[in-house]
């Protein structure tokens, strides 16, 4: 299955119909949820990995995401951006909940730490700097950048996950990228 298809991107009506079919089947038979899991697990994991400190943390949050999705599949509505957007909203909320629990705070997290790349990786210093710069972006810009590059989503899909318009999502991406370019520029 190609990446675009696995992310639920492509012809809007086809994806919407397919998502609606899969959700209806999973609502009737939990075994049918496996098709949803198989199609979207990589996008969910990648997004959560961009927000967590380890593969284990991302895996744990992915499991929570799919558990919440399975128990709430009857609430899915295809008009909300499809399964990809719905699952990534659940993943985003799972990460926020976990961070709040760890910090004992009811306030949303400012940033998530990241495991540094292996010392022999090319551009290790650049990767560390870039991660810290992304972490320093305002929340919406940071989430938009992560959804674009970790979950490979379009501005329309990002808007659906974040609950903003496609235009607002595109503007957040542009602002975030501009800030990163300015901050990362070597003088």
Rosetta constraint file for C-alpha pairs under 8 A:
AtomPair CA 1 CA 5 HARMONIC 6.54 0.50
AtomPair CA 1 CA 6 HARMONIC 6.38 0.50
AtomPair CA 2 CA 6 HARMONIC 6.13 0.50
AtomPair CA 3 CA 7 HARMONIC 6.18 0.50
AtomPair CA 4 CA 8 HARMONIC 6.39 0.50
AtomPair CA 4 CA 9 HARMONIC 5.08 0.50
AtomPair CA 4 CA 10 HARMONIC 6.60 0.50
AtomPair CA 5 CA 9 HARMONIC 5.59 0.50
AtomPair CA 5 CA 10 HARMONIC 6.62 0.50
AtomPair CA 6 CA 39 HARMONIC 4.96 0.50
AtomPair CA 6 CA 40 HARMONIC 6.11 0.50
AtomPair CA 7 CA 39 HARMONIC 7.07 0.50
AtomPair CA 7 CA 40 HARMONIC 6.12 0.50
AtomPair CA 7 CA 43 HARMONIC 6.53 0.50
AtomPair CA 7 CA 84 HARMONIC 6.22 0.50
AtomPair CA 7 CA 151 HARMONIC 7.89 0.50
AtomPair CA 7 CA 152 HARMONIC 7.74 0.50
AtomPair CA 7 CA 153 HARMONIC 7.67 0.50
AtomPair CA 8 CA 15 HARMONIC 6.00 0.50
AtomPair CA 8 CA 40 HARMONIC 7.93 0.50
AtomPair CA 8 CA 82 HARMONIC 7.48 0.50
AtomPair CA 8 CA 83 HARMONIC 7.30 0.50
AtomPair CA 8 CA 84 HARMONIC 6.05 0.50
AtomPair CA 9 CA 15 HARMONIC 6.87 0.50
AtomPair CA 10 CA 14 HARMONIC 7.60 0.50
AtomPair CA 10 CA 15 HARMONIC 6.67 0.50
AtomPair CA 11 CA 15 HARMONIC 6.11 0.50
AtomPair CA 12 CA 16 HARMONIC 5.99 0.50
AtomPair CA 13 CA 17 HARMONIC 5.97 0.50
AtomPair CA 14 CA 18 HARMONIC 5.99 0.50
AtomPair CA 15 CA 19 HARMONIC 5.88 0.50
AtomPair CA 15 CA 82 HARMONIC 7.38 0.50
AtomPair CA 16 CA 20 HARMONIC 6.01 0.50
AtomPair CA 16 CA 78 HARMONIC 5.88 0.50
AtomPair CA 16 CA 79 HARMONIC 7.83 0.50
AtomPair CA 16 CA 82 HARMONIC 6.01 0.50
AtomPair CA 17 CA 21 HARMONIC 6.08 0.50
AtomPair CA 18 CA 22 HARMONIC 6.14 0.50
AtomPair CA 19 CA 23 HARMONIC 6.01 0.50
AtomPair CA 19 CA 78 HARMONIC 6.76 0.50
AtomPair CA 19 CA 82 HARMONIC 6.22 0.50
AtomPair CA 19 CA 83 HARMONIC 5.98 0.50
AtomPair CA 20 CA 24 HARMONIC 6.03 0.50
AtomPair CA 20 CA 77 HARMONIC 7.65 0.50
AtomPair CA 20 CA 78 HARMONIC 6.01 0.50
AtomPair CA 21 CA 25 HARMONIC 6.16 0.50
AtomPair CA 22 CA 26 HARMONIC 6.12 0.50
AtomPair CA 22 CA 32 HARMONIC 7.28 0.50
AtomPair CA 22 CA 33 HARMONIC 7.36 0.50
AtomPair CA 22 CA 35 HARMONIC 7.24 0.50
AtomPair CA 22 CA 36 HARMONIC 6.72 0.50
AtomPair CA 23 CA 27 HARMONIC 6.04 0.50
AtomPair CA 23 CA 33 HARMONIC 7.52 0.50
AtomPair CA 23 CA 36 HARMONIC 7.84 0.50
AtomPair CA 23 CA 73 HARMONIC 6.32 0.50
AtomPair CA 23 CA 74 HARMONIC 7.49 0.50
AtomPair CA 23 CA 76 HARMONIC 7.07 0.50
AtomPair CA 24 CA 28 HARMONIC 6.45 0.50
AtomPair CA 24 CA 74 HARMONIC 7.61 0.50
AtomPair CA 25 CA 29 HARMONIC 6.02 0.50
AtomPair CA 25 CA 30 HARMONIC 7.99 0.50
AtomPair CA 25 CA 32 HARMONIC 5.84 0.50
AtomPair CA 25 CA 33 HARMONIC 7.56 0.50
AtomPair CA 26 CA 30 HARMONIC 5.03 0.50
AtomPair CA 26 CA 31 HARMONIC 6.79 0.50
AtomPair CA 26 CA 32 HARMONIC 4.64 0.50
AtomPair CA 26 CA 33 HARMONIC 4.67 0.50
AtomPair CA 26 CA 70 HARMONIC 7.71 0.50
AtomPair CA 26 CA 73 HARMONIC 7.03 0.50
AtomPair CA 27 CA 73 HARMONIC 5.81 0.50
AtomPair CA 27 CA 74 HARMONIC 5.52 0.50
AtomPair CA 29 CA 33 HARMONIC 7.51 0.50
AtomPair CA 30 CA 34 HARMONIC 7.88 0.50
AtomPair CA 30 CA 70 HARMONIC 7.27 0.50
AtomPair CA 32 CA 36 HARMONIC 7.73 0.50
AtomPair CA 33 CA 37 HARMONIC 6.33 0.50
AtomPair CA 33 CA 70 HARMONIC 6.87 0.50
AtomPair CA 34 CA 38 HARMONIC 6.02 0.50
AtomPair CA 35 CA 39 HARMONIC 6.17 0.50
AtomPair CA 36 CA 40 HARMONIC 6.17 0.50
AtomPair CA 37 CA 41 HARMONIC 5.39 0.50
AtomPair CA 37 CA 66 HARMONIC 7.15 0.50
AtomPair CA 40 CA 44 HARMONIC 6.27 0.50
AtomPair CA 40 CA 84 HARMONIC 6.69 0.50
AtomPair CA 41 CA 45 HARMONIC 6.00 0.50
AtomPair CA 41 CA 62 HARMONIC 7.59 0.50
AtomPair CA 42 CA 46 HARMONIC 5.99 0.50
AtomPair CA 43 CA 47 HARMONIC 6.14 0.50
AtomPair CA 43 CA 150 HARMONIC 7.33 0.50
AtomPair CA 43 CA 151 HARMONIC 4.76 0.50
AtomPair CA 43 CA 152 HARMONIC 7.55 0.50
AtomPair CA 44 CA 48 HARMONIC 6.18 0.50
AtomPair CA 44 CA 62 HARMONIC 6.42 0.50
AtomPair CA 44 CA 87 HARMONIC 7.20 0.50
AtomPair CA 44 CA 88 HARMONIC 6.18 0.50
AtomPair CA 44 CA 91 HARMONIC 6.81 0.50
AtomPair CA 44 CA 151 HARMONIC 6.93 0.50
AtomPair CA 45 CA 49 HARMONIC 5.86 0.50
AtomPair CA 45 CA 58 HARMONIC 6.05 0.50
AtomPair CA 45 CA 59 HARMONIC 6.59 0.50
AtomPair CA 45 CA 62 HARMONIC 5.82 0.50
AtomPair CA 46 CA 50 HARMONIC 6.29 0.50
AtomPair CA 46 CA 58 HARMONIC 7.99 0.50
AtomPair CA 46 CA 150 HARMONIC 5.27 0.50
AtomPair CA 46 CA 151 HARMONIC 5.89 0.50
AtomPair CA 47 CA 51 HARMONIC 6.80 0.50
AtomPair CA 47 CA 88 HARMONIC 7.76 0.50
AtomPair CA 47 CA 146 HARMONIC 6.48 0.50
AtomPair CA 47 CA 147 HARMONIC 6.25 0.50
AtomPair CA 47 CA 150 HARMONIC 5.07 0.50
AtomPair CA 47 CA 151 HARMONIC 5.22 0.50
AtomPair CA 48 CA 52 HARMONIC 6.21 0.50
AtomPair CA 48 CA 58 HARMONIC 5.11 0.50
AtomPair CA 48 CA 61 HARMONIC 7.09 0.50
AtomPair CA 48 CA 62 HARMONIC 7.13 0.50
AtomPair CA 48 CA 91 HARMONIC 6.93 0.50
AtomPair CA 48 CA 92 HARMONIC 7.60 0.50
AtomPair CA 48 CA 95 HARMONIC 7.42 0.50
AtomPair CA 49 CA 53 HARMONIC 7.39 0.50
AtomPair CA 49 CA 54 HARMONIC 6.85 0.50
AtomPair CA 49 CA 55 HARMONIC 6.30 0.50
AtomPair CA 49 CA 57 HARMONIC 7.67 0.50
AtomPair CA 49 CA 58 HARMONIC 4.89 0.50
AtomPair CA 50 CA 114 HARMONIC 7.89 0.50
AtomPair CA 50 CA 146 HARMONIC 6.50 0.50
AtomPair CA 50 CA 150 HARMONIC 6.50 0.50
AtomPair CA 51 CA 58 HARMONIC 7.89 0.50
AtomPair CA 51 CA 95 HARMONIC 7.73 0.50
AtomPair CA 51 CA 111 HARMONIC 7.93 0.50
AtomPair CA 51 CA 112 HARMONIC 5.57 0.50
AtomPair CA 51 CA 113 HARMONIC 7.50 0.50
AtomPair CA 51 CA 114 HARMONIC 7.58 0.50
AtomPair CA 51 CA 146 HARMONIC 7.98 0.50
AtomPair CA 52 CA 57 HARMONIC 6.17 0.50
AtomPair CA 52 CA 58 HARMONIC 6.03 0.50
AtomPair CA 52 CA 112 HARMONIC 5.71 0.50
AtomPair CA 52 CA 113 HARMONIC 6.25 0.50
AtomPair CA 52 CA 114 HARMONIC 6.12 0.50
AtomPair CA 53 CA 57 HARMONIC 6.71 0.50
AtomPair CA 53 CA 58 HARMONIC 7.93 0.50
AtomPair CA 53 CA 112 HARMONIC 6.94 0.50
AtomPair CA 53 CA 113 HARMONIC 5.21 0.50
AtomPair CA 53 CA 114 HARMONIC 4.20 0.50
AtomPair CA 53 CA 115 HARMONIC 5.21 0.50
AtomPair CA 54 CA 58 HARMONIC 6.37 0.50
AtomPair CA 54 CA 114 HARMONIC 7.04 0.50
AtomPair CA 54 CA 115 HARMONIC 6.23 0.50
AtomPair CA 55 CA 59 HARMONIC 5.97 0.50
AtomPair CA 56 CA 60 HARMONIC 6.09 0.50
AtomPair CA 57 CA 61 HARMONIC 6.18 0.50
AtomPair CA 58 CA 62 HARMONIC 5.97 0.50
AtomPair CA 59 CA 63 HARMONIC 6.21 0.50
AtomPair CA 60 CA 64 HARMONIC 6.38 0.50
AtomPair CA 61 CA 65 HARMONIC 6.02 0.50
AtomPair CA 61 CA 91 HARMONIC 7.04 0.50
AtomPair CA 61 CA 94 HARMONIC 6.47 0.50
AtomPair CA 61 CA 95 HARMONIC 6.68 0.50
AtomPair CA 62 CA 66 HARMONIC 6.25 0.50
AtomPair CA 62 CA 91 HARMONIC 6.87 0.50
AtomPair CA 63 CA 67 HARMONIC 6.04 0.50
AtomPair CA 64 CA 68 HARMONIC 6.08 0.50
AtomPair CA 64 CA 91 HARMONIC 7.97 0.50
AtomPair CA 64 CA 94 HARMONIC 6.97 0.50
AtomPair CA 65 CA 69 HARMONIC 6.12 0.50
AtomPair CA 65 CA 87 HARMONIC 7.07 0.50
AtomPair CA 65 CA 90 HARMONIC 5.80 0.50
AtomPair CA 65 CA 91 HARMONIC 5.16 0.50
AtomPair CA 65 CA 94 HARMONIC 6.43 0.50
AtomPair CA 66 CA 70 HARMONIC 5.97 0.50
AtomPair CA 66 CA 87 HARMONIC 7.69 0.50
AtomPair CA 67 CA 71 HARMONIC 6.30 0.50
AtomPair CA 68 CA 72 HARMONIC 5.98 0.50
AtomPair CA 68 CA 90 HARMONIC 7.44 0.50
AtomPair CA 69 CA 73 HARMONIC 5.50 0.50
AtomPair CA 69 CA 87 HARMONIC 6.88 0.50
AtomPair CA 69 CA 90 HARMONIC 7.33 0.50
AtomPair CA 72 CA 76 HARMONIC 7.24 0.50
AtomPair CA 76 CA 83 HARMONIC 7.80 0.50
AtomPair CA 76 CA 86 HARMONIC 7.45 0.50
AtomPair CA 77 CA 82 HARMONIC 7.44 0.50
AtomPair CA 78 CA 82 HARMONIC 4.77 0.50
AtomPair CA 78 CA 83 HARMONIC 7.11 0.50
AtomPair CA 80 CA 85 HARMONIC 7.52 0.50
AtomPair CA 80 CA 86 HARMONIC 7.16 0.50
AtomPair CA 80 CA 160 HARMONIC 6.65 0.50
AtomPair CA 81 CA 85 HARMONIC 5.43 0.50
AtomPair CA 81 CA 86 HARMONIC 6.86 0.50
AtomPair CA 81 CA 157 HARMONIC 6.51 0.50
AtomPair CA 81 CA 160 HARMONIC 5.52 0.50
AtomPair CA 81 CA 161 HARMONIC 7.65 0.50
AtomPair CA 82 CA 86 HARMONIC 6.26 0.50
AtomPair CA 83 CA 87 HARMONIC 5.86 0.50
AtomPair CA 84 CA 88 HARMONIC 6.13 0.50
AtomPair CA 84 CA 157 HARMONIC 7.96 0.50
AtomPair CA 85 CA 89 HARMONIC 6.13 0.50
AtomPair CA 85 CA 157 HARMONIC 6.13 0.50
AtomPair CA 85 CA 158 HARMONIC 7.36 0.50
AtomPair CA 85 CA 160 HARMONIC 5.95 0.50
AtomPair CA 85 CA 161 HARMONIC 4.84 0.50
AtomPair CA 86 CA 90 HARMONIC 6.41 0.50
AtomPair CA 86 CA 161 HARMONIC 6.71 0.50
AtomPair CA 87 CA 91 HARMONIC 6.14 0.50
AtomPair CA 88 CA 92 HARMONIC 5.96 0.50
AtomPair CA 88 CA 161 HARMONIC 6.30 0.50
AtomPair CA 89 CA 93 HARMONIC 6.18 0.50
AtomPair CA 89 CA 161 HARMONIC 5.19 0.50
AtomPair CA 89 CA 162 HARMONIC 7.18 0.50
AtomPair CA 90 CA 94 HARMONIC 6.05 0.50
AtomPair CA 91 CA 95 HARMONIC 6.22 0.50
AtomPair CA 92 CA 96 HARMONIC 6.31 0.50
AtomPair CA 93 CA 97 HARMONIC 6.02 0.50
AtomPair CA 94 CA 98 HARMONIC 6.10 0.50
AtomPair CA 95 CA 99 HARMONIC 6.11 0.50
AtomPair CA 96 CA 100 HARMONIC 6.13 0.50
AtomPair CA 96 CA 108 HARMONIC 6.12 0.50
AtomPair CA 96 CA 109 HARMONIC 6.49 0.50
AtomPair CA 97 CA 101 HARMONIC 6.18 0.50
AtomPair CA 98 CA 102 HARMONIC 6.21 0.50
AtomPair CA 99 CA 103 HARMONIC 6.16 0.50
AtomPair CA 99 CA 108 HARMONIC 7.69 0.50
AtomPair CA 99 CA 109 HARMONIC 6.26 0.50
AtomPair CA 100 CA 104 HARMONIC 5.66 0.50
AtomPair CA 100 CA 105 HARMONIC 5.05 0.50
AtomPair CA 100 CA 106 HARMONIC 5.76 0.50
AtomPair CA 100 CA 107 HARMONIC 6.67 0.50
AtomPair CA 100 CA 108 HARMONIC 6.61 0.50
AtomPair CA 100 CA 109 HARMONIC 6.85 0.50
AtomPair CA 101 CA 105 HARMONIC 6.77 0.50
AtomPair CA 110 CA 139 HARMONIC 7.47 0.50
AtomPair CA 111 CA 135 HARMONIC 5.53 0.50
AtomPair CA 111 CA 136 HARMONIC 7.41 0.50
AtomPair CA 112 CA 135 HARMONIC 7.09 0.50
AtomPair CA 114 CA 131 HARMONIC 7.57 0.50
AtomPair CA 116 CA 124 HARMONIC 7.92 0.50
AtomPair CA 116 CA 128 HARMONIC 6.43 0.50
AtomPair CA 117 CA 121 HARMONIC 6.63 0.50
AtomPair CA 117 CA 124 HARMONIC 6.14 0.50
AtomPair CA 117 CA 127 HARMONIC 7.45 0.50
AtomPair CA 117 CA 128 HARMONIC 7.56 0.50
AtomPair CA 118 CA 124 HARMONIC 7.32 0.50
AtomPair CA 119 CA 124 HARMONIC 6.36 0.50
AtomPair CA 120 CA 124 HARMONIC 7.49 0.50
AtomPair CA 123 CA 127 HARMONIC 6.14 0.50
AtomPair CA 124 CA 128 HARMONIC 6.23 0.50
AtomPair CA 125 CA 129 HARMONIC 6.16 0.50
AtomPair CA 126 CA 130 HARMONIC 5.97 0.50
AtomPair CA 127 CA 131 HARMONIC 6.11 0.50
AtomPair CA 128 CA 132 HARMONIC 6.31 0.50
AtomPair CA 129 CA 133 HARMONIC 6.16 0.50
AtomPair CA 129 CA 184 HARMONIC 7.78 0.50
AtomPair CA 130 CA 134 HARMONIC 6.15 0.50
AtomPair CA 130 CA 180 HARMONIC 7.67 0.50
AtomPair CA 130 CA 184 HARMONIC 7.16 0.50
AtomPair CA 131 CA 135 HARMONIC 6.13 0.50
AtomPair CA 132 CA 136 HARMONIC 6.24 0.50
AtomPair CA 133 CA 137 HARMONIC 6.63 0.50
AtomPair CA 133 CA 180 HARMONIC 6.55 0.50
AtomPair CA 133 CA 183 HARMONIC 7.39 0.50
AtomPair CA 133 CA 184 HARMONIC 7.93 0.50
AtomPair CA 134 CA 142 HARMONIC 5.91 0.50
AtomPair CA 134 CA 145 HARMONIC 7.86 0.50
AtomPair CA 134 CA 180 HARMONIC 7.16 0.50
AtomPair CA 135 CA 142 HARMONIC 6.65 0.50
AtomPair CA 136 CA 142 HARMONIC 7.85 0.50
AtomPair CA 137 CA 141 HARMONIC 6.10 0.50
AtomPair CA 137 CA 142 HARMONIC 5.33 0.50
AtomPair CA 137 CA 176 HARMONIC 6.86 0.50
AtomPair CA 137 CA 179 HARMONIC 7.96 0.50
AtomPair CA 138 CA 142 HARMONIC 6.00 0.50
AtomPair CA 139 CA 143 HARMONIC 6.09 0.50
AtomPair CA 140 CA 144 HARMONIC 5.99 0.50
AtomPair CA 140 CA 162 HARMONIC 7.69 0.50
AtomPair CA 140 CA 172 HARMONIC 6.77 0.50
AtomPair CA 141 CA 145 HARMONIC 6.10 0.50
AtomPair CA 141 CA 172 HARMONIC 5.01 0.50
AtomPair CA 141 CA 173 HARMONIC 6.07 0.50
AtomPair CA 141 CA 175 HARMONIC 7.13 0.50
AtomPair CA 141 CA 176 HARMONIC 5.17 0.50
AtomPair CA 142 CA 146 HARMONIC 6.21 0.50
AtomPair CA 142 CA 176 HARMONIC 7.01 0.50
AtomPair CA 143 CA 147 HARMONIC 6.01 0.50
AtomPair CA 144 CA 148 HARMONIC 6.05 0.50
AtomPair CA 144 CA 158 HARMONIC 6.28 0.50
AtomPair CA 144 CA 162 HARMONIC 7.95 0.50
AtomPair CA 144 CA 169 HARMONIC 6.78 0.50
AtomPair CA 144 CA 172 HARMONIC 6.60 0.50
AtomPair CA 144 CA 173 HARMONIC 5.81 0.50
AtomPair CA 145 CA 149 HARMONIC 6.13 0.50
AtomPair CA 145 CA 173 HARMONIC 5.99 0.50
AtomPair CA 145 CA 176 HARMONIC 6.91 0.50
AtomPair CA 145 CA 177 HARMONIC 7.69 0.50
AtomPair CA 146 CA 150 HARMONIC 5.25 0.50
AtomPair CA 146 CA 151 HARMONIC 7.03 0.50
AtomPair CA 147 CA 151 HARMONIC 4.88 0.50
AtomPair CA 147 CA 152 HARMONIC 6.32 0.50
AtomPair CA 147 CA 153 HARMONIC 5.88 0.50
AtomPair CA 147 CA 158 HARMONIC 6.42 0.50
AtomPair CA 148 CA 152 HARMONIC 4.77 0.50
AtomPair CA 148 CA 153 HARMONIC 4.78 0.50
AtomPair CA 148 CA 154 HARMONIC 6.45 0.50
AtomPair CA 148 CA 155 HARMONIC 7.61 0.50
AtomPair CA 148 CA 158 HARMONIC 7.23 0.50
AtomPair CA 149 CA 153 HARMONIC 7.36 0.50
AtomPair CA 153 CA 157 HARMONIC 5.81 0.50
AtomPair CA 153 CA 158 HARMONIC 6.16 0.50
AtomPair CA 154 CA 158 HARMONIC 6.09 0.50
AtomPair CA 155 CA 159 HARMONIC 6.01 0.50
AtomPair CA 155 CA 166 HARMONIC 5.44 0.50
AtomPair CA 155 CA 167 HARMONIC 7.49 0.50
AtomPair CA 155 CA 169 HARMONIC 5.47 0.50
AtomPair CA 155 CA 170 HARMONIC 5.30 0.50
AtomPair CA 155 CA 173 HARMONIC 7.96 0.50
AtomPair CA 156 CA 160 HARMONIC 6.43 0.50
AtomPair CA 156 CA 165 HARMONIC 7.27 0.50
AtomPair CA 156 CA 166 HARMONIC 4.41 0.50
AtomPair CA 156 CA 167 HARMONIC 7.85 0.50
AtomPair CA 156 CA 169 HARMONIC 7.21 0.50
AtomPair CA 157 CA 161 HARMONIC 6.35 0.50
AtomPair CA 157 CA 166 HARMONIC 7.56 0.50
AtomPair CA 158 CA 162 HARMONIC 6.10 0.50
AtomPair CA 158 CA 166 HARMONIC 7.37 0.50
AtomPair CA 158 CA 169 HARMONIC 6.23 0.50
AtomPair CA 159 CA 163 HARMONIC 5.60 0.50
AtomPair CA 159 CA 164 HARMONIC 4.63 0.50
AtomPair CA 159 CA 165 HARMONIC 5.14 0.50
AtomPair CA 159 CA 166 HARMONIC 4.97 0.50
AtomPair CA 159 CA 167 HARMONIC 7.95 0.50
AtomPair CA 159 CA 168 HARMONIC 7.15 0.50
AtomPair CA 159 CA 169 HARMONIC 5.04 0.50
AtomPair CA 160 CA 164 HARMONIC 6.32 0.50
AtomPair CA 160 CA 165 HARMONIC 7.22 0.50
AtomPair CA 160 CA 166 HARMONIC 7.65 0.50
AtomPair CA 164 CA 168 HARMONIC 6.12 0.50
AtomPair CA 164 CA 169 HARMONIC 6.46 0.50
AtomPair CA 165 CA 169 HARMONIC 6.19 0.50
AtomPair CA 166 CA 170 HARMONIC 6.15 0.50
AtomPair CA 167 CA 171 HARMONIC 6.15 0.50
AtomPair CA 168 CA 172 HARMONIC 6.17 0.50
AtomPair CA 169 CA 173 HARMONIC 6.22 0.50
AtomPair CA 170 CA 174 HARMONIC 6.17 0.50
AtomPair CA 171 CA 175 HARMONIC 6.07 0.50
AtomPair CA 172 CA 176 HARMONIC 5.95 0.50
AtomPair CA 173 CA 177 HARMONIC 6.00 0.50
AtomPair CA 174 CA 178 HARMONIC 6.00 0.50
AtomPair CA 175 CA 179 HARMONIC 6.11 0.50
AtomPair CA 176 CA 180 HARMONIC 6.16 0.50
AtomPair CA 177 CA 181 HARMONIC 6.07 0.50
AtomPair CA 178 CA 182 HARMONIC 6.15 0.50
AtomPair CA 179 CA 183 HARMONIC 6.05 0.50
AtomPair CA 180 CA 184 HARMONIC 5.75 0.50
AtomPair CA 181 CA 185 HARMONIC 5.84 0.50
